[in-house]
C-alpha cells in the first residue's frame, strides 16, 4: 500500500483536481461537468479565493478539501469555511479525510483564524461521524438558510 500525503494545491494541480471536484459534485447529485469544474477551480486559483489541499496515495490523487476565507462580524475575527471535502471511493477508510481536515485546520491556524465552519447534508452521516470524531461541534444555536438568486 502506498503512503498517503497531503499538501496545499497550486494551479499546477488543476488537472489532478478536476476529476476529484467533478466526483464531489456528482456525490451531491449534480451531473458531471468537467469543463465547468476546470473553469471554476481556475478562477479560485487566479483570484486567490480559496485554499485547496490535495491528497495523493503514492502518485495518485485521491482526495481534496477546499477552504474559503471569511470573517465573523460578531466575534470580529477571521474564520474559514471548509466548503468541500471529497475522497475517492476506492481510497475511503484509510484516514484520508482526517489528513485533509488536519492540513486545513493547520493552515487556518497559521493564517490566524479563530475557527472553521462547515456544513454537510443531513443524510451524510458518515461525514458527520468523521467531523465529530475530530471534535467538531454541531451548531445548536443557529439555523442556516439560503436564498436562491
N, C-alpha and C positions, 0 to 999 in steps of 0.2 A: 504494500500500500504506500502510495506517495505521500509526502508531507504536505499539509495544508499551510499556506502562507497567505497573509493579508497585508495589503499596502494601499496607500492612497492612490487612486487612479489619476491619470493625466489624459489629456486629449489624445495622446498616442495609443491609449487603451480603448478608443472608441469602437473599433471593430470587434473587440472581445466583449464589450459591454452590451452591444446592440441585441444579440440573441438572448442574453440574460434579462435585459429590460423588457424585451418583447415577451419572453416567457412569464415574467412577473405580471404584465398586463393581461395575458391570457389566463393566468391563475385567477384573476379577478373578473373573468368573464368577457374580456374585450377581445375583438378579433385581432389576429396577427397583423402588424403594420410595421415592418422593419424600416421602411423609408421614413416613416413618421418618428420612430424611435431614434433613428440616427439624427434627424433634424432636431428633435427635442433635446437630446443629450449634447449635441454640438453647441446649441445655444447656451446650455448651462455652463459648459466649459468656456466658451468665448466670452461670456459676460461674468464669469466667476460667481455664479449664483448658487452654487451648491458645492458640497464636498462629497466625493464618491469614493468608497473603499471597495476594492476588488479582491476576491478570494480565488486562489489557484490551488488545485490539487496537482502537485507536480507542475507541469506546464499548462494544464487545462483549466480555463476559467470556470468556476463552479458556483459563484455567488457574488452578490454585491449589496451594498447599502448606500443610501443617498440621504444626506443631511441638508436641510435648508436653514440658513440663519434667520433669526427673528429676535424680537425683544418682548419683554413683559413690561408694559407701562405701569401696572400696579406695583410690581416689585422694582421697577427701574433697573433691570438687568438684561444682559444678553442671554438668549436661550437658543437651542437648536431643535428643529423638528426632525425626528427620524422618520422620514416620509416613506421610504421604500426599503424593503428588506426581502431578498429572494435568494434561495439556494436551489439549484437544480435538483430534481427529484432523486437522481442517482447518487447525489452527494449528501443527502439528508441523513441525519442520525450520526454524524461524525463530529459534531460540535462546531460546524462552520458558521452557523448563525450566531452562536455565542462569541466566536472570534471576531466576526464582523461588528457586532454590537460593542465589544470591548474596544476595538480600534476606533469606533465612532465616539464612544464616551471619553477615551483618552484624548482625542482630537478636540472635543468640546471643552474639556478641562483646560487644555493648553491655550485655547482661544479665549479663556476667561468666562465661559458660560456658567450661569448659576444652575441651570437644569436643562433637561431634554424632555421633549414630549413626543408622543406617538399616538396613533390610533390604528386599530385593525378591525376587520369585520367581526361582528358579534359571533359569527359562526366559526371563526378561525381559532378554535380552542387550542390547537397545537401551539400556535404563535403566542397566545395568551399565557400558556404554561411556561414557555421559554422566558418570556418577559418577567413573569412572576418569580421564576427560579433565580433570576438575576436581580431581584429586589426592586423591580419597577412596581409602582403602586397605581392601582386603578383609581381614576378620578371619581370621587364620590360627591364632589361639591358642585360641579358644573355640568350642564347639558351642552352638548355641542350641536350646532345647527349649521346648515349650509343653504345658500340661496343660488339657484342656477341662473346664470345670466345669458 
